[in-house]
Every structure is written in structure tokens, then in C-alpha cells.
Amino acid sequence: MIPAPFDYLRPASLEEALAALADPEAKALAGGQSLIPLLKLRVLRPSLLVDVAGLGLRGVAAADARVEIGALATWDDVARAPALAAPGLAALPECAAGIGDLQVRNRGTAGGSLAHADPASDLAPVLLALGASAVVRSAAGERTLPLPELLVGPFLTGLAPGELLVRVDVPLPPPGAGSAYVAVEHPASGFALAGAAALALPDGTARVALTGVGAAPALLPAGDPLQAVEEVEVLGDRFAPADYRRQLARVVVR
């Protein structure tokens, strides 16, 4: 299908972009890998697209005790970033390298994925397990949202009207930590039927997050992750019934 008519703005500054996004009928356009299909299906009909691609929000860099991932960092940026080479952060490049194909990895963005809030997102559980936070800006100022407060539900976020996600802050894990991401993908779409990200800490504990099985990616309760899988709400759909998804969750968590 052809999208409904809209105006297009390529702002010269972040301030100009935020002023335009104060319009409730405006939508931010980053890589477009999630937004453009929704426009074509006319699921979304914004009156204005604000193209934020030229605002310098790209890059992955170490800063103090964290790594900062710009909202416009592409999957390829994340997969290749030297700042993510430590074993404790290895789940991030591992996840990014497996998303889509080469074209998608060079266009899709980390911030766009989080703002889209797909319940089968690959990136979201990795950032949840790593204890990341989202930095968002609006014309009124800046605030920081822990990832659980950003990921509210299927395609729903904690972003207020007019807010733009500008950066993700990932705290550096302690020495000796390790992380990984594993998913079982739908063979046609490539989205996770069930995926798990884990940060294993030197004291023998771990933080584990799931994606693809519920209304939104979420951290498992502390304790035995395999036992926690039995207690989380799992949703079925036409791609996989709930019992099958729970079994896949057991497999990826293990």
C-alpha cells in the first residue's frame, strides 16, 4: 500500500526536531525499518514525519563507568563497536550481528527499535539484563528512564508526547562478568519466538530477561531462572501456542 499523505521535515538541530515533535500528530523517523511498513499499511497516519537522521545521535562510546549508545547507532555500529568488546557486554554485539540482513543492519537503529517496542525485540532483553537506561529529551528538558519503565507493553512505551529517545546508557559490568543472547526465531520473519539474554556475575548470580513470549520483554525474577520461567505469563498466537513458547523459553534460558 501507499502511505497516507504527510509533511516531511529534516531539522537542522535537535532543538528544531523537539519543537516539531511537540505536535501530537508528528512522528520521528530514524532508520525507518519499523516505521515505514506501518505507514504503508496505514496503521499509522502521522501528519508530519521528523527525520532525525542528521542530528548526530549516532555512535557507541565509553564514558565514565558506562557505555553510551546513541539512539541512531545502527545495528552494524553496535555489532562492531570496540567499546562493547568486554565479555560482560558481549551480548550486545552478539545480538546486533544476528538482526535482519546486511541492509537492515546498516539502516535499522537501536533507538528506533526501543521506541517501536515490539514484544519480540531482540535488543530489549539484552539491555534489560545489562541494567541499561534510556535518556530521553523533549522541549521541556531531559530525563532518564530505566528500561523496565520504557517498555510498557506491546508497541507501547513510557515516552511522553513530544519526547525523543536520544541515548541508551549501559553500566559497565564488573570484571569477571559475562553475557550472552540466544533466540529461537520464526523462520519467515526472523523475530524471536523466544529469546533470552543473561548477564552472569562473578558472585554466581545472573540477571536474565526474556523476549517474544509475553506482552513485552521483561526481566525474570531473581533466583533460579529456570524456575522463574514457569511462573511468568506466556502468550500464544497464530505463530506458536503458549505451551510451545514456554518450552522454547526453557531452552533459551538454559
N, C-alpha and C positions, 0 to 999 in steps of 0.2 A: 504494500500500500504506500501511498504518498502521505507524508505528514500534513497535518492541518497548518494553515498559514501562521507564520510567526515573524517577529522582527529579530534582527541579529545585531549584537554589539560585541566588538572586540576592544575592551577597555585598555587604556594605556597605563593604568596603575591599579593597585589593589583597592585604593580608596574609591576610585571610579566604579570598580566592579561591585564593591559592597553597597554603594549608593544605588546602583541599578538593581541589585538583588533584594533591596528593601521592598520592591514591588512584589506582592504575593503571587502574581502571575508569571514571574520570572524564574528561570531555571539555569543553573550553572552547567556549562559544557566543558568537560575536561577531555579525556581521550575519546569519549563517545561510544565506547564498546557496549555499554549498558543502556545509555540514554537513547541513542539513535534507533535501535529496534523498537523501543516503546513509543517513540514518536511515529514511526512508520505504522505501527499497529493502532495508533491514536488512543492508546491507553493514557498517555499524557498529551495535553494540548496547551503548552505554555504560550503566552503571548509574546514572550521575549526570551531568547537564548543569550546568555552572557558567556562568551568564550574566554575562559581564564587561562588558556594555554600559554600565553605570553607573559605571565606575571612573575616568573622567576621562582615558582614554588616547587622546583624540581631539585633532586639531589638527595644523597644519603651521606651523612657525615657524623663523626663522633663529636660530642660536645659534653664536657664535664663527665658525669657518671652515666651518660645515656647516649643513644644514637638517635639522631633526628632524621626522620624520613619525610621529605617534602610531599605534599599532597599530590603533586604532579609527577612524582617519580614513577617511571614506568616499571612494569614487571621485569623488563630486562635490566633496568638500573638496579633494582633490588637483587636480582639474581647474581649480578656481577660486582656488587659493592664491596670494596675491601674492608669497610667499617663493620661488615657483618660476617667476617671470617672466623670469629671466635666460636668454639664449639657450642657455647651457651646460646648463640644466636643463629646457629646453623639451620634451624627450621625455616627461617625467613627466606634465604636464597633457595633452599630446597623446595619450598612451596612455590615461590615465584617462577622457578625454572620449569615447573610442570603445568603451568596455566596456559590453556589455549594452544595456539601455534605461534610461529615466529612473528607473523603480522600482528596478532593480538598482543603479544608480549612487548612489542615496540610501540603500541598505541594505548593500550589499557593502562590505567593509573591506580596506584594504591589508594589514594584519597577517593577517587571515583567509585572504587569497589566498596569501600566502607560506607560512603554516603548512599549507595544503592541498597545496601543492607539485605542482600539476597540470603535467605536462610541456609543455602548450601555454599556460602562463600568459603573459599579456601584460606584467604588471608586472615579472616576474623578470628578463628580459633587459635591460630599461631600467636596473634597479638594478645589475645586473652591469656594464654598460657604464660606469655612473657611479661604480663603485668603492664602493658602499654596504656598510654593515654592519648586522647585526641585533643589537639589545640584548635579552637575554632574562633573565627573573627566575625564581627558584624560592624555596622556603622557605629554601634554603641560601645564597642570595645572587644576585649579578648577574654576567653575563659578556657579552662581545661576540663575535659570530660574523661573519667575513667572509661575504658572500653565497655564494661557492662552497662553504663548509663547511656552510651551512644547507641548500642544495639538493642533497641526496644522490642522489635518484633519483625515479622516478615515484611520487608521493604519499608520498615518504619524505623526512624532514628530519633535520638534525643536532640537533634539540631532544631533550634528555634527558627521561626521565619526570618529570613534575611541573613542567616549565619552561613559561613563558608568554612569548611574544614581546610586548614592551611598546613597542618603538620601532624605527624604522629611521633610521640616521644617513647622510646623503648629503653627502660633502665638496663644497664649492663648487669648480666647475671654474675654471681660470684665465681672466682676461679674454681675450676673443677666441675662446673655445671655443664650439662649437655642438653640439646633439644633436637626434636625431630617432628616431621609431619608425614602422616600416612593417610591415604584416602582410597576408597573403592569408588570408581567413577561410573556414571551412567555411560554406556558405550557410544551413544549418539551425541549427547550434549556435552560430555566431559565434566559436568557438575558432579559434586560428591553425593553419592547415595548415603555414605557415612564417611566422615573423616575425623581424625584425632590428632591434636598437637600436644606435645608434652615437653615440659621443662623439668629435667631431673636435677635435683640439688645435691650438693656434697653430703648433706646430713641424711641422705637416703629417702627423703620425701620427694614428691613430684606434684606439679600443677598440670592438670590435664583438661583440655577443652574439646568439645565435640561440635561438629557441624553436619548439616544435612539430615539430621534425624528429628529435629524439633522445630518450633516456630522461629527460633533464632539460634545462632551459635552461642554456646554457653559453657562456662567453667563447670566441671564436676565438683561436687562437694569434697572437702578434704577427707583423707583416709584412703581406703583401698579403692583404686579407680575401677577395677572390675566389678566390685560390689556396687559402686555408685552407678554404673551403667544400668543395673537392674532397677534402680529407683527413679531414673529420670523419665520424663514424659517423652514418648516417641510417637511420631505421627506417621501414618501411612498415606499413600496416594496412589495414583494410577501407575506410577513407575515402580513402586515397591510397597508391600504391606508393612504394617508396623512391626510384626514379629520378625520379618526378614531384616528390616533395618536395625532392630535391636541386636540381632545376631551379627550383622556387619559391624555394629558399634563395638561389640565384644572383641571382634577380630582386630580392628584397627587400634583399639586401646591396648590390647595385649602386645 
